[in-house]
Amino acid sequence: MIPESLNVSWIAMQIATKVIVTLALIMLSVAAYRLALHPLACIPGPRAAAVSSIWLARHVRDGRMLELGKSLHKKYGHAVRVGPDEVWFDSKEAFRLVYGKSPKN
């Protein structure tokens, strides 16, 4: 006969395993959606940036925003996806199209 404490531990381990597998599947599904099906999926940029905002937050924390913007636009073009729901543009024309007026020089 199996002791009751061992049986409870086994059930808890099964539940924990199912929760971890479910969370992993959810995270993979969200990543796949953001990379392939999201409305911004066609805009170039680092894949890590398309999946999570953590990528951009790390660069913000390190204080490298100016160099980051320049290097990303040089590598990917005038429009760059830097987050799951964020795009950077490098022209006044794009600013006008998005916000409806010209930025001050």
C-alpha positions as CSV (number, residue, x, y, z in Angstrom):
1,M,0.0,0.0,0.0
2,I,1.3,3.5,-0.9
3,P,1.5,6.0,2.0
4,E,-1.0,8.9,1.8
5,S,1.8,11.5,1.8
6,L,3.4,10.0,-1.2
7,N,0.1,9.9,-3.1
8,V,-0.5,13.6,-2.4
9,S,3.0,14.5,-3.5
10,W,2.5,12.6,-6.7
11,I,-0.8,14.4,-7.5
12,A,0.8,17.8,-6.7
13,M,3.6,17.0,-9.0
14,Q,1.2,16.0,-11.8
15,I,-0.8,19.2,-11.4
16,A,2.4,21.3,-11.3
17,T,3.6,19.6,-14.5
18,K,0.3,20.2,-16.3
19,V,0.4,23.9,-15.2
20,I,4.0,24.3,-16.5
21,V,3.3,22.6,-19.8
22,T,0.1,24.7,-20.3
23,L,2.0,28.0,-19.6
24,A,4.7,27.0,-22.0
25,L,2.2,26.2,-24.7
26,I,0.5,29.6,-24.1
27,M,3.8,31.4,-24.3
28,L,4.8,29.6,-27.5
29,S,1.4,30.3,-29.0
30,V,1.6,34.0,-28.2
31,A,5.2,34.1,-29.7
32,A,4.0,32.4,-32.9
33,Y,1.1,34.7,-33.2
34,R,3.2,37.8,-32.8
35,L,5.8,36.6,-35.3
36,A,3.5,35.4,-38.0
37,L,-0.1,36.5,-37.6
38,H,0.0,39.9,-35.8
39,P,-0.9,42.9,-38.0
40,L,2.7,44.3,-37.4
41,A,4.3,40.9,-38.4
42,C,5.3,42.3,-41.8
43,I,7.3,45.2,-40.4
44,P,11.0,44.3,-40.0
45,G,12.9,44.3,-36.8
46,P,14.6,42.0,-34.2
47,R,12.5,38.9,-33.6
48,A,13.0,39.2,-29.9
49,A,11.4,42.6,-30.0
50,A,8.4,41.3,-31.9
51,V,7.8,38.6,-29.2
52,S,8.3,40.6,-26.0
53,S,8.8,44.2,-24.6
54,I,11.6,42.9,-22.4
55,W,14.0,43.3,-25.3
56,L,13.3,47.0,-25.6
57,A,13.2,47.5,-21.8
58,R,16.7,46.0,-21.5
59,H,18.0,48.6,-24.0
60,V,16.2,51.4,-22.3
61,R,17.6,50.4,-18.9
62,D,21.2,50.3,-20.4
63,G,20.7,53.9,-21.8
64,R,21.4,52.9,-25.4
65,M,18.3,54.3,-27.1
66,L,20.0,56.8,-29.5
67,E,22.5,54.2,-30.8
68,L,19.8,51.6,-30.8
69,G,17.5,53.7,-33.0
70,K,20.3,54.5,-35.5
71,S,21.5,51.0,-35.8
72,L,18.1,49.5,-36.2
73,H,17.1,51.9,-38.9
74,K,20.4,51.3,-40.7
75,K,19.8,47.6,-40.6
76,Y,16.0,47.3,-41.1
77,G,15.0,50.5,-42.9
78,H,12.7,53.4,-42.3
79,A,10.1,51.5,-40.2
80,V,11.3,49.1,-37.4
81,R,9.3,47.0,-35.1
82,V,10.8,47.4,-31.6
83,G,8.0,45.8,-29.5
84,P,5.0,43.6,-29.9
85,D,2.9,46.7,-30.5
86,E,5.5,49.4,-31.2
87,V,7.0,50.7,-34.4
88,W,9.7,53.4,-34.8
89,F,9.9,55.6,-37.9
90,D,12.8,57.8,-38.9
91,S,11.2,60.4,-41.1
92,K,9.0,63.5,-40.7
93,E,6.7,62.1,-43.4
94,A,5.9,59.1,-41.3
95,F,5.3,61.3,-38.3
96,R,2.8,63.3,-40.3
97,L,1.0,60.2,-41.5
98,V,0.8,58.7,-38.0
99,Y,0.0,61.9,-36.0
100,G,-1.4,64.2,-38.6
101,K,0.9,67.2,-38.1
102,S,4.6,68.0,-38.6
103,P,7.0,67.7,-35.6
104,K,8.8,70.9,-34.6
105,N,12.4,71.1,-35.7
